[in-house]
Amino acid sequence: MGMVHLKPLPGSPGWSGSIDDILQSALQDAHALEDGGADGIMVENFWDVPFTKGQVEAVTVAAMTRCAAEIRGEVNIPIGVNVLRNDGPSALSIAQVIGARFIRVNVLSSAMVTDQGIIQGCAYDVSRLRARLHSDVAIMADIMVKHAYPFGSMDIVSVARDTALRSGADVLIVSGSETGAPLEIEDLEKVKKSLPDFPLASGSGVTVENVLQFLPSLDMLIIGTWFKRDGDVRNPVDPKRVAEMVNRVRRG
């Protein structure tokens, strides 16, 4: 699964003043992912830094809905939505309206110390909204999410089990410490051993050089940085790099 990192949206500090520029870039990346053979796309307000730890502004929801809907109309692979930093209800609302298949929630369960402050899990709100909407949108949830630190002695297996078994997640995501940082193979294997039948995804740091070591424990890969030209997260998606990774994984 590849990432479409939306350029700064209206209201964010980096906003350029042109929604058309955002759409053009987003559609270019989406087509590059599909042309390279990716199985899915996650649309994310990646460049809206700094993020709020709670609900995003209405204009952000509106802009993301338009961008995701445009992508949904132009590609033939499933798409999902992640509203940073942790607005699960908005992500679910957007996904339900445009026909997206899944969302990503950074802190569904427990609480994490982040650069936005303390972010608490939003499982209650997301699960009840999904029930009210009669939605079948899948919830992909990070455990010990990147760019964040746990309180006290929380361990990854306990957080994983709570997120999977008590918080309504459909897929667990294991990440490294920050964007582009590889996940710890030991953490991944611990989670897999504890929840052998629960779907697991990587959330950062997978490259064509290291992917084979992670495959035995993973059901899917979420790749952002490595799919970009020259492996630089600031660049557009490179369909050749997408195809290289897809071929590597299928051979593996």
C-alpha positions as CSV (number, residue, x, y, z in Angstrom):
1,M,0.0,0.0,0.0
2,G,1.4,3.4,-1.0
3,M,1.0,6.8,0.6
4,V,-0.4,9.9,-1.1
5,H,1.0,12.7,1.1
6,L,-1.2,15.7,0.4
7,K,0.5,19.0,0.1
8,P,-0.3,21.6,2.8
9,L,-4.1,22.0,2.9
10,P,-6.1,25.2,3.3
11,G,-5.5,26.7,6.8
12,S,-2.2,25.0,7.4
13,P,1.0,27.1,7.6
14,G,2.4,25.8,4.3
15,W,-0.9,26.3,2.3
16,S,0.0,27.7,-1.1
17,G,-3.4,29.1,-1.9
18,S,-4.1,26.6,-4.7
19,I,-6.3,23.6,-4.2
20,D,-5.7,22.7,-7.9
21,D,-2.0,22.3,-7.2
22,I,-2.7,19.9,-4.3
23,L,-5.1,17.9,-6.5
24,Q,-2.6,17.7,-9.4
25,S,0.1,16.4,-7.1
26,A,-2.2,13.9,-5.3
27,L,-3.5,12.5,-8.6
28,Q,0.0,12.2,-10.0
29,D,1.1,10.2,-7.0
30,A,-2.0,8.0,-7.0
31,H,-1.6,7.1,-10.7
32,A,2.1,6.4,-10.1
33,L,1.2,4.0,-7.3
34,E,-1.4,2.2,-9.4
35,D,0.9,2.1,-12.4
36,G,3.7,0.6,-10.3
37,G,1.5,-2.2,-9.1
38,A,0.5,-1.1,-5.6
39,D,-2.6,-2.9,-4.2
40,G,-3.9,0.2,-2.3
41,I,-3.5,3.9,-1.5
42,M,-3.6,5.7,1.8
43,V,-4.5,9.4,1.5
44,E,-3.0,11.5,4.4
45,N,-2.6,15.2,5.3
46,F,1.1,14.6,5.8
47,W,2.3,18.2,5.2
48,D,-0.2,19.9,7.5
49,V,2.5,20.3,10.2
50,P,2.2,21.2,13.0
51,F,-0.7,18.9,13.7
52,T,-3.4,19.2,16.3
53,K,-3.8,16.4,18.7
54,G,-7.6,16.4,18.5
55,Q,-10.2,17.2,15.9
56,V,-9.0,18.9,12.8
57,E,-10.7,22.0,11.4
58,A,-13.7,21.8,9.1
59,V,-11.7,23.1,6.2
60,T,-9.3,20.2,6.5
61,V,-12.1,17.7,6.4
62,A,-13.5,19.4,3.4
63,A,-10.2,19.5,1.5
64,M,-9.4,15.9,2.3
65,T,-12.8,14.8,1.2
66,R,-12.4,16.5,-2.1
67,C,-8.9,15.1,-2.7
68,A,-9.8,11.6,-1.6
69,A,-12.9,11.6,-3.8
70,E,-10.9,12.8,-6.8
71,I,-8.4,10.0,-6.3
72,R,-11.2,7.5,-5.7
73,G,-12.7,8.4,-9.1
74,E,-9.5,8.0,-11.0
75,V,-7.9,4.8,-9.7
76,N,-9.1,1.2,-9.6
77,I,-7.4,0.1,-6.4
78,P,-8.8,0.6,-2.9
79,I,-8.1,3.8,-1.0
80,G,-8.0,4.7,2.6
81,V,-7.8,7.9,4.7
82,N,-5.6,9.0,7.6
83,V,-6.4,12.4,9.2
84,L,-3.3,13.4,11.3
85,R,-2.6,13.5,14.0
86,N,-5.4,11.4,15.4
87,D,-8.8,12.4,14.1
88,G,-10.3,8.9,13.6
89,P,-13.9,10.1,13.5
90,S,-13.1,12.5,10.6
91,A,-11.2,9.9,8.8
92,L,-14.1,7.4,9.1
93,S,-16.6,10.1,8.0
94,I,-14.6,10.9,4.9
95,A,-14.1,7.3,4.0
96,Q,-17.7,6.4,4.5
97,V,-18.9,9.3,2.3
98,I,-16.5,8.7,-0.6
99,G,-16.5,4.9,-0.6
100,A,-13.0,4.4,0.8
101,R,-12.2,0.9,2.2
102,F,-10.2,1.6,5.3
103,I,-8.8,4.3,7.6
104,R,-5.6,4.6,9.7
105,V,-5.7,5.7,13.3
106,N,-2.4,6.5,15.0
107,V,-3.6,6.1,18.6
108,L,-6.7,4.0,18.8
109,S,-5.9,2.5,22.2
110,S,-4.0,3.7,25.3
111,A,-2.2,7.1,25.3
112,M,1.1,8.4,23.8
113,V,3.3,11.4,24.5
114,T,3.9,13.1,21.2
115,D,5.1,16.4,19.8
116,Q,1.5,17.5,19.9
117,G,1.3,16.7,23.6
118,I,-0.5,13.7,25.2
119,I,-2.8,11.9,22.7
120,Q,-5.4,9.6,24.1
121,G,-7.0,6.7,22.3
122,C,-10.1,7.4,20.3
123,A,-11.5,3.8,20.0
124,Y,-14.8,4.7,21.8
125,D,-15.6,7.5,19.4
126,V,-14.5,5.7,16.2
127,S,-16.2,2.3,17.0
128,R,-19.5,4.0,17.9
129,L,-19.5,6.2,14.9
130,R,-18.8,3.2,12.7
131,A,-21.8,1.4,14.3
132,R,-24.1,4.4,13.8
133,L,-23.1,4.7,10.2
134,H,-23.5,1.0,9.6
135,S,-20.1,1.2,8.1
136,D,-17.8,-1.6,6.9
137,V,-14.8,0.6,6.6
138,A,-11.8,-1.2,8.1
139,I,-9.8,0.3,11.0
140,M,-6.0,0.0,10.7
141,A,-4.5,1.0,14.0
142,D,-0.9,1.8,14.9
143,I,0.6,0.3,18.1
144,M,3.3,2.4,19.8
145,V,3.0,4.8,16.9
146,K,6.1,6.6,15.4
147,H,7.0,10.1,16.6
148,A,5.6,9.2,20.0
149,Y,6.6,7.6,23.3
150,P,4.5,5.4,25.7
151,F,3.7,6.2,29.3
152,G,5.7,4.3,31.9
153,S,6.2,0.6,31.3
154,M,3.7,-0.1,28.6
155,D,5.0,-2.9,26.4
156,I,4.2,-3.4,22.7
157,V,2.5,-6.8,23.2
158,S,0.0,-5.5,25.8
159,V,-0.8,-2.5,23.6
160,A,-1.2,-4.7,20.6
161,R,-3.6,-7.1,22.4
162,D,-5.7,-4.2,23.8
163,T,-5.9,-2.6,20.4
164,A,-6.8,-5.8,18.6
165,L,-9.1,-7.3,21.2
166,R,-10.7,-4.4,23.0
167,S,-10.6,-1.4,20.7
168,G,-12.1,-2.5,17.4
169,A,-9.1,-2.6,15.2
170,D,-9.1,-4.8,12.1
171,V,-5.4,-4.5,11.3
172,L,-2.4,-3.6,13.5
173,I,0.4,-1.4,12.2
174,V,4.0,-1.8,13.6
175,S,6.3,1.2,12.9
176,G,9.8,2.4,13.6
177,S,10.5,5.5,15.7
178,E,9.8,8.1,13.0
179,T,8.9,8.5,9.4
180,G,11.2,6.4,7.2
181,A,12.7,4.6,10.2
182,P,12.7,0.7,10.0
183,L,10.6,-1.2,12.5
184,E,12.3,-3.4,15.0
185,I,12.1,-7.0,13.9
186,E,12.0,-8.2,17.5
187,D,8.8,-6.1,18.2
188,L,7.2,-7.4,15.1
189,E,7.9,-11.0,16.0
190,K,6.6,-10.5,19.5
191,V,3.3,-9.1,18.3
192,K,3.0,-11.9,15.7
193,K,3.6,-14.6,18.3
194,S,1.0,-13.1,20.6
195,L,-1.6,-12.5,17.9
196,P,-0.7,-15.1,15.2
197,D,-4.0,-14.8,13.3
198,F,-4.4,-11.0,13.5
199,P,-3.5,-9.0,10.3
200,L,-0.3,-7.1,10.7
201,A,1.1,-4.2,8.6
202,S,4.4,-2.3,8.5
203,G,4.1,1.4,9.0
204,S,7.5,2.8,8.2
205,G,11.0,2.1,7.1
206,V,10.5,-0.8,4.6
207,T,12.9,-0.7,1.7
208,V,13.7,-3.1,-1.2
209,E,16.8,-4.1,0.7
210,N,15.2,-5.1,4.0
211,V,11.7,-6.1,3.0
212,L,12.3,-9.9,2.8
213,Q,13.2,-10.1,6.5
214,F,9.8,-8.6,7.5
215,L,7.6,-10.6,5.1
216,P,7.2,-13.8,7.3
217,S,5.4,-11.7,10.0
218,L,3.4,-9.3,7.8
219,D,0.2,-9.4,5.9
220,M,0.7,-6.0,4.2
221,L,3.2,-3.2,3.8
222,I,2.4,0.5,4.0
223,I,5.2,2.4,2.2
224,G,5.7,6.1,1.9
225,T,9.3,7.3,1.8
226,W,10.8,4.5,-0.2
227,F,8.3,4.9,-3.0
228,K,9.3,8.5,-3.5
229,R,11.9,9.5,-6.1
230,D,15.4,8.9,-4.7
231,G,13.8,7.7,-1.5
232,D,13.2,11.3,-0.4
233,V,9.8,11.9,1.2
234,R,9.6,15.4,-0.3
235,N,9.6,14.1,-3.8
236,P,6.8,12.7,-6.0
237,V,6.1,8.9,-6.1
238,D,8.3,7.1,-8.5
239,P,6.4,4.3,-10.3
240,K,9.7,2.5,-11.1
241,R,10.5,2.2,-7.4
242,V,6.9,1.0,-6.7
243,A,7.3,-1.7,-9.4
244,E,10.7,-2.7,-8.1
245,M,9.2,-3.2,-4.6
246,V,6.2,-5.0,-5.8
247,N,8.3,-7.4,-7.9
248,R,10.6,-8.0,-4.9
249,V,7.7,-8.8,-2.6
250,R,6.0,-11.2,-5.1
251,R,9.3,-13.0,-5.7
252,G,9.9,-13.2,-1.9
